[in-house]
């Protein structure tokens, strides 16, 4: 099982350092040798700069750190991510528990450990969030997801192959894959994926290569796991699934080579890794499984629409630039019509190139391992039942088992496409490395470590295969070019001027606020107002996952009584089934219930925005319940001391009015 990189031989008694000898053997004789002769750190810097420049085209005219526009729109997941980026450093600075909050979903609160909180990213960008705005942090991280993910794969491939060209190719294929480009439409926690390649490398070193201190690799494994957990626990869990598949394949293929020494090395490495995990993630995991305000059961349900289609790898979506419209229409219907969640597309050229690499280098067991793991992850990404051309069949698949394991059942199967991409990228990089090293007349590190039997192929066949592979490689890159730029909008589309100036200071610090639009997904603009004003107030409503009264999951706010108040506000902005499918009549009962609602829950400020809604019906109802607004400016109408106004305008003790 041990992986041993090749080293150039030196003569007996020679005092020449092996690395010096290695450098001497790669004297530039052509463009390939010139690339490979560049110092690794210089070439790495060049590639990261190229990755960063390419990523600039993703969100134009929004630029990294732009505080005036927001990727994905003023509402939904983009606003939720922005709120999370602001909440974590604010909570730490104000000695609040970052995993529990009543700053939204007031007064019940929310358990953020079971949400997409991303505390690591929030802490990293805290200076920018405080100095500029959390919108700037969100836009910066959305851009950085591409070069960071690509640079990570570059590092991993460079370590495995010692080839500059191969590493650059690996970074490009992984960091700008259809998975990353799709999730980049608005899911920061899922598109920022530099750690899965590092996790695969750490596990490779711990269980297979075993070349250095096991404790050092164990510490590295633990720290990388912690970092990934605090960006996305889902990605950490699914990385574990992918790693387990790979280790099972290795164990079956090489079980005779596993001896006591290998087992002891792995155990020695796992002890510090597990200890680090227990220290740093023990508490948030406790909140996930046994903490307050948690829900029971899977978030999306076992048969959710977010599963790959059997045709997904070959049918493009609306996310690809160069594809027939008929094909993209079909591909966009996969994963329930949410093509951002369909990261399974590889393209016919890339699939043919992968098959060619598997056949051409079938003697290399590591290439076969990557192919087997990629296939296993694709099967899992299909979900619990096979789907073909959007038709869900009754054919059961292995994900049926995972879908019933607590915590793991929250992983959406389509997102396992990340690991199909990861292992296909590794497979092609190892194959390219084999081709380069054989062309330069020396065995590759992979070949030397596996004692693979070189395949003898005639000169004509070698040339024909090389030309065919080059054509497929170019076609693969063209097929994967994303349809950029991704949409963004000015924050002024959903943020009244009231919240961008000094007027907001009229709201007393820390008081509960009821807003219209009522903050409920996807119309959660008020969370952005709150984030831009440094969590100045507590918000009734919001967007997070929490429990329904029966304990199952809900993406909507807690139901505060009298319930028709939230039903009224929700229907006015989103007449699509939130609490009520029909309009709530503005009659005396609703007016009394509004007064009761405000007093019972201690609401100090009621605020109506005319951006983007201008609803005279809501303004009329609140004016009847509270009297005229205390102020109308900056695109909002607000009532200060709303609970006291409710008491003053009610016919009696509002706390005892019928509900």
N, C-alpha and C positions, 0 to 999 in steps of 0.2 A: 504493500500500500504506500510505502514512503515515496515522496516526490523529491527527486534530486536533480536540480538544474545541471545542465551540462557545463563543463568548464574546459577551456582549451588546454591541451596537454603541453607540458614544458619538458624539456630534456632533463635527463638525470643529472642531478647536481646543479642545475641551473638556479641562479638566484633571482631570476626575473619574476616579478609579482604576477600572479595569474591575470589580474585585470589589465596589466600592461600588455601581457601577451594577447588578451582578447582584443584590446584596442588595435594592436598591430595586425591582427588578422582581418580587419575590416577596412583596409586602405581603399579609399573611394575609387571605384572603377566605372561608375555610372550614376544615374540619378538616384537609384535605389540606395547605393552605398553612401551617397552624399547625405541623403535624409537620415539614414541610420547612423552616420558618423557625427551628427549634431549632438552636442551634450544634452543628456536627458532633461535637465532642469530648464535649459533654454528652449528646447522644443516644447516642453510642457507649458511654459509661459506663453509661447506663441499660440498653441492650440487653445488654451483657456481664453485668450484674447479673441481668437476667431469665434469660439463658442459664444462669448459674451456679445460680440458684434452681431452675429446671426440672430441672437435672441432679441436684439433691439427691434427687429422687424415684426416681432410677434404682436405688439400692442400699440403700434403707432396710431395716432399721435401721442399716446400716453408714453411718458418716459419713466425710467426707474426712479422712484422717489417722488413722482408727480403728486402734489397734494390737491390738485384741482379737478382731476378726473378719477373715475373708479372703474376698474375692469369688471365686466360682468353686469353692471347696472346698479342703480340705487335701490337695492332690495335683494331679498333672498340670501343665498349662501355667501355672496361677496360681502354684504354688510355684516352678516354674522361673523365671518372670519376677521373682518376689520375690528369688530367689537371685541372679539377674543384677544387680538393682538394688543388692544389697549387695556383690557381688563387685567391681565396677568401682572404687568409691571405696576399698575395702579394698586392692585390688591396687595402686592408685596410691600410697596412703599407705605401703604396705610395700615399695615399689619392685619389684613383680612386673609381668610383662608382662600387661596386662589382656586380651589376645587369646588367651593360652595359659594353661592351668591344669592343675595336678595336685591341686588342692584337692577336685575330684571326679574320678571315673574313675581314682583312684589305683591303681597307680603309672604307668599308661600316660599319662593326661592327655587333654585335649580341646582342639581348635582352636575357640575361641569366635567367631572371625571369620566362620565359616560357620554360626553359630547366631544366635538372636534376642537378642543381648546387650544392645542399647539403651544403649551407654555414655554418651550425652548425658543421658538421663533419670536414669541412675545418679548422674552427677556433680551434676546440678541438685538432686536430692533427698538428696545425701550428708549435709548437716547433720541432716535429719530422721531418716535411717536410723541415724546414730550416736547422736543424742540420744534417740530413741524406739525405733524398730525399722524394718527394711525392709518389714514388713507395712504400717506406717503410710504409708510412701512409695508402696507399690503402690496402696493404697486412695485416696490423694490423687490420684495420676496417673490412675487409672481414672475418677474423677469429673471431673478437669480435662480429660480428652479431649473431653468434650462442649462446654463453653464455649470451650475454646481453639480447637477446629476451627471452631465457629460464628463466633467473633470474627475468625478469619482470613478466612473468606469474607465477613464483613461488611466488613472493610477493603478487600478486593479489589473487591467490588461497589460500595462507596461511591466508590472512586477512578474506576471506569469510568463510573458513572452520576451521581455527585454527588447522589444521592437518599437521604435518611434511610430512608424507608419501604421502598424497594427493597432497600437494604443489610440492613435488619432481616429482611426476608423471605428473602433469600439465606442469611444466617447460620442461620436456623431450619431451612430445607430441607436444607442440607448438614450442619450439625453434629448434627442429630438424625435423620438419614436411616436407612433400614433397614440400610444397610451398617454405619454407625458403631454403631447399636444392637445389631446382631448380633455384631460383633467385640467389643463391650463385655462379652460374656459371659465373657471371660477372656483375650483377646489384646491386651495393652496396646500392643505394637509396631504393631498394625494398626488399632486404634481411635484412637490418638493421631495425627491427621492434619491438623494446622494448616498444614503446609508445602506440600502439593500445590497449593492455590490460590495461594500465594505464588510457587511455581515457574511456574505458568501465567502469572501476571502478569509475572514477570521475562522470560519467553520472549516474551510479547506485546510488551513494551517493546523488547526487543532485536531481534526480527525484523520487527515490524509497525509499532508506533507510532513508535519511533525519535525521541523528543521531547527527550531530555536527553543528558547526557554518556554515551557508550557505555561508558567505563571504569567509571563509577559503577554502571551497571546490570550490567556484567560482574562486578564485585566482589560485588554483591548476589546475582546468580545463583549464583556460586561458593559463597558462604557458606550460602545456603539449601540448595543441593545437599549440602554437607557436613553440615549439621544433619540433613537427612532421612536421609542415609546412616547416621549414627550413632544413628538411631532404628530405621530399617528399610531396608536396602538393597533389599529387594524392592519396597517402595513407590517408591523412587527410580527403579529400573529401569522399573517400570510407568508412572510419570509420564513417563519418556522416551518410552515407546511411545505414550502418549496425545498428547504434544506433537508427535511425529513425524507422527502421523495428521493432526493439525490443520494442521501446516505443509505437508504434501503437498497437502491440500485447498486451502489458500491459494495454494500455488505453481501448482496446476493452473488455479485460477480467475483468478489475477492475474499470470500469468507475464509478460505484456507490460509490466506496471508495474515489474518487477524490473530495476533498473539498477545501474550500477557503484557509485553512492553507497550504495544499500541494502546491497549485499554488503560494502563496506568498513566500514560502520557495524557490521554483525553480526560481522565478523571482529575488529574492534577490541574489541568487547565480549567475545567468546569467549576471547580471549587471557588476560586476568586470571582468567576463570572456570575455564578449564582448568588454569592454574597453581595456583590455590588448591586445586582438586580433587586435583591430583597431589601437592601437599605434604601434605595432610591425610589422604587416603584411599589413597595409593599403597601403604603398608605393609599395611593390612588387606586390600586387594584382592590383593596378592601372596600373603598367607596363604590367601586363598580359592582361588586358582588353582594355587599351587605350594608352599604351606607344609606343615608337618608335620601329620599326623593329619587330612588332608583326605580327602574321599571323591570318587568319580567318578560322574558321571551325575546325573539329576534326583532330587530328594528323594522326590517322591511318584510318579514315573513319568509318562510322557506321557499315558496314558489314565486318569489318576486321577479319582476321583468328584467332585472339587471343581470342577465346571463348571456354568455357568448352564444352565437349561432354557429352551427357547423360550417356555414358558408362564410363566416366572419373573416377568416384570414385572407380570402381571395376577393371579397366584395368591398370596394371602397365606400366611404361615407362622405357626407358633406364637408368633412374636415380635410379632405385631400384636394389639392389644387388641380392636378392633372388626372382627371378620371371622367369617363362618359357619364352624362347626366342620368341615363337609365340605371346604371350601376349604383350611383350614389343615392338615388331615390330608394333603391332596395336596401342598401347598406344602412341608410339612416333610419330605417324602420326597425333595425335590430335593437336590442336592449330597450324595448318599449318605446322606441322613437326618440330616446335621449342619446344621441350619437356621441355626446361627450363621455358617456360611460362605456362606449364600445371601443376598447383599446386593442381588440383582437386582430385588426387589419395588419397584415404583413406585406401583401402584394404578391402576385404570381411570380414576378422575377425573383424576389427574395426567397420565396419558397423553393423555386427551381434551383437557386444557388445553394440553398441549404441542403437539398437532396443531393446535388452534385458533390458538395463537400463531404457529406456522409459516405457516399460511395467511393469517392476518390481517396479519402483518408480513413477508410473503415478499419485499418489496422491500428489506429490511434484510439486507445480506450477512453481518453478524456473527451475527445470529440463525440464518441458514442454516448458517453455519460451525459454530456450537455444535450444531445439530441433526445435521449430518453427522458430526461427531466423536463425539457420543453414540452414534449408530447404529453407527459403526465399532467403538467400544469394546464395544458390546453383542455384536456379531458375534464379536469376539475372546474375550469372556467365555464364549461358548458352548463353548470348548475346541476340540480338534483335529477332533472329529466332532460333528455335530448331534445334540442330545438333545431329544426331544419327549415330554412326559409321562413322564419317567424312562426312556424307551426310547432307548438309544444306537443311532443309525443308522450307516450306512456312508458318509454324505455328508461329504466332507472340507471343512474350514473353514480360514481363514487362520492360525489359531493353530498349525496343523501346522508352519508355518515357524518361528515363535518357539520352539516347544517343542523345537527341535533346536539352538538357539544356547546355548553355554555361559553359565552364570550366569542368563541370561534363562529357561532351561528350568525353573528352580526357582520361577518365578512361577506361582501357581495361577490358572487362568483365571477362576474365579468372583470372585476379588478385584479383577479389572478393573472390576467393578460400581461400585467407588468413583468411577471416572471417567465412567461413565454418569450417576451422580448429580451429579457436579461440573458436567458440561456441560449437563445438563438444567436444573440450577439456574441456571447462567449464562443459558441461553436464556430461561427464564421471567422472570428479573430484567430482562433487556434488553427483553423484551416489555412487562413492567409499567412500565418506565421510559418506553417509547414512549407507553403509554396515559396516564401521568401528565403527561408534558410536553406532549402534544397537548391534554389537558384544560385545562392552564394557559396554553395559547395561545402556546407557543414551541417551537421544534424541540429535540429531544434532542441530546445530545452525539454519540450514535451516529449519528443521522440526518444531522447536519451533517457528520460526518467521512466518511461513505460517500457523500454526495451522493445519498441515496436519494430516489426519487420518491415524495412523499406520496400515499397512496391516498385517494381521495375516496369517502366512504361516507355515505349518507344519515343523517339524524338518528335515525330510527326504528331502522335497522339498527345504528347505533352504540350506542343505548341497549340494544337487545336483546342485542347481543354483549357489552356490559359486564355486564349482569345475568347472562347465562349464564356468563361467565368468573368472576364473583364466586361463583356457586353452585358451580362446579367447584373453585375455590380452597378454599372451606370444606370441601367433600367430600374434597378431596385431603389436607388436614391431618388430618381425622378418620380417614381410611383409614390414615394413617401413624403414628398414635399407638401407641407401643410398649407391650408388655405388661410393665409394671414393677410392683413392683421385681424386679430381677435377684437371684438367690439368693446368699447368703453364709452362712458358718458360723463359729461360734466356733473360734478356733485351738486351744482346749483339746480339740477333737474329735480332733486328731491330734498334739498336742504334750504329752508328759508333763510333770508338774510339775518333774521333774528338770532340764529345760532352761530353766526360767523362774526358777530360784533360784540359790543358791550351790553346790548339789550338783554342778553341771556342772564346777566347777573341779577335781573329782577326776580328770577326764580331762586328762592332761598336754598342754600346748600344742603343737600341730603334729603330733601323732602320727596314724598311720593307724588308722581305726576301721571295723570291720565291724558293720553293724547288722541287726536284724530288727525291722520289715519291711526286707528287703533293698531298697535304693534302686534301683528300676527303674520306668520309666513304665508305668502312671500312679500306682503306689504309691511316690511319691518323697518321702514325709513327712520322711525323714531330711535332705533338702536344706533343709527349713524349719528343722529343729533346728539345723543348721549355720549358717544365715543368722542366726537369732535369737541365736546365741552368737558372733557376730563372726568366723566362719570359724576357730573354735578348733581344729578338727581336720581332717584330710584324710579324705575319704569314699571307701570302696571302693563303687563303684556310683554312680548318679546318673541324670540325664536330660539328654542332649544328643545331637546328631547327630554320629556318628563313622563311621569306616570299619569294615566287616567285614573278615575276613582276605582276601577277594577284592577289596577296595577299594570295593565298593558301599556305599551308605548304610545305617546302622543307628541306630535310636533307643535302643538298649539298651547296657548297659555292655560294656566289653571282656571277652572270655572268658578269665578267669584259671584256670590249672590248679592242682589237679585240678578239672575242669569240673563234676563232680557236686555240689560244694559249693554253687555258685551255682544249679545246677538244683534242688537240694533246697530252698534258702531261697526261691527264686523261686516254686516250685510251691506251697509252703505258704501263700503270701499271694495268689497269682494263678494258679490252675490253668487257664490259658487259652493255654498253648503257649509260654511263655518257657523255652527250652532243653529242656523235657521236658513231654510230654503225660500222663505217668503219675507217680504218687508214687515218690519215691526211697526204697528201703527203708533203715531205720535199722539197719544191721548193722555188723560189724566193719570192713568196707572203708570205709564212709562215715566212721566215726569216725577211722580212720587218715588218710583224705583231708582231713578237717577239720584235723587236727593238721598235716599237711604244708602245707596251704593257708596257715595262719596263720604258720608259720615261714618259708616260702618268700617271702611277700610282706611280712614284717615287721609284721604286724598287732599293735599294742600293746594295743588295747582291743576287746572284743567286747561288744555291748550289745543287749539284747532289750527291746522296749517292749511293754507290755500295752495300749497305746493306739495304734490301735484294735484290734489283734490280741491274742489271748491263746492262744498255741499251745504246749501242753504238749509236743508232739512235738519242736519245736525246742529248747525248754528241756532236755528229756531228752537229746537228742543232744549238745548243747554241754556239759552236765554230765558226760556220759560221756567226752567228749574232753578237758575242762579241769578237771574237778572242780567243786565247788559255786561259785556266784558269789562274787566278792569283796565285793559289796554288793548289796542289794535295797532300793531306796528311790525315792520320787518316781515310781512307775509304771514303773521299769526294773530289770532285773537286768544287772549288768555284771561283766566279768572284766577286771582290770587286769593288765598284763604278760602278755597272752594268749599271745604267742609262747613265752615262757618256761614258762608253764603247759602249753602243748602239748608242749614237749620233756620236761617232768617227768612227764607222764602217758602218754607214748608208750612202746612196748616197745623202741624202738631209735632210731637216727638217722632222724628223720622226713624229713629232706631226701632220703633215698634209699629211702623206702617206695615200693612199686609203685603206679602210677596207673592 
